[in-house]
């Protein structure tokens, strides 16, 4: 995702001198091409995220479109007050980009995991929160955010789902994408873990469970309409995120469904339950440890479905689930 | 503006601020009185501003990083005609936009601050943008001394020094009293000038209540081409009201009743 993002940004920024890319001294080798081709539009701010973020606001208030780039929680939590006061309050046109969403940098340790960012960033007024699921979404989201004049957070993942795009499909910020239609259960995923959701959908299909799979690439603003429809049309809603359960995608979906009066037959959340990951392991290994992998998802969904016959009319089944 | 007009502007800023904090019931009069002379010089004869066009592209940018001294800036803006003097009476009152820490919703105000250590990074961004654009306007930021406890100030100072942002000037209101104690008892900043100089800034020190000296300092920026400028303005917190001077108490205390009247008398007679 990182490479797709920077390739997309570089291609556009070479034509648009108002775009400036700031890095908190991360992106070795990754940002080189951008810096070499358009050096005036690139600044390595040093390991100083507070200054980078306030500086970005100052540049944006002068008419620039500014991207801040760093890893894990460095460009978000370290400088959260600058994001809130300097960027969001001033509606400054700054896009905050993190690489290493979730446990992308699994073995590096909890300091480098971004596992509360969605919850924290989505609580900020004026902030758009985007977490692409595959490479196409990453490229499209990058372009869409350039068209959105205001603060945004782009969470990039080391993992990415296999290509999900259909011919002629268009991308819209704030609009969940139907990856696969289905009638029994809805799987909602945000970020690279979309790949696990798709795989879990395959496993569930083998058990005769028809899954609707939606990529919720924009966590804020949330596509309440599509989510409510899914809650009404399928027996249960399942949220999948590489993120703390508190306040993340699952929390956001629960809020939206309750507010819409669209009560799902059952509601399952996959995420990190109040913990720091202190186990050493790759992103894929840690997903297994925390039961966020496709097998774990399929297993828990099947268990939740229990002995209910999914071939029955949903209208009669759903209320009893 | 001539020096005598600056003196009168400073007097009026102090009186407005005293009235505003008293009427509205807000804190920080000591911090406003401390920097009133700096504000009078900046708004009186240093900053290029167009009150009828607050967003004029070639205006100088002023960032009040010590956002709690907003009453002084609101007063200066009203005196310069950005909005009516009468509006000042709404400060801190229900429905007003003149809140207790400076707000960018107010005409003439560039950015909202209040949480300390935010102004200098933003000012660096503005100065860098001017450099990128080849523009000749300047950026000024007024910081408090206590604010320099914040690491973000030094992140920005390091950046500005490295990049030689000579269109950026910091004025530090060096009154040696912070929120609830004396600077020297909390975190000593001395040698303060050396700190800035070691971050590759060109530093001067001056009497922050002497208009002629402030004018002389601020009209010669950049002090050194290729370097950001730092003017350490030695000030007295609560300047102009004897019982407010050099006291921690008047960082937060609201001037009311007999204290308000005594302070008003003192400021009306303040030269």
Interface residues (C-beta under 8 A of the other chain):
Chain A: X20 X40 X43 X45 X46 X48 X50 X51 X52 X53 X54 X55 X56 X57 X58 X59 X60 X61 X62 X63 X64 X81 X82 X85 X86 X89 X90
Chain B: X104 X110 X111 X112 X113 X114 X115 X117 X118 X120 X121 X122 X123 X124 X125 X126 X127 X128 X129 X130 X132 X133 X151 X152 X155 X156 X158 X159
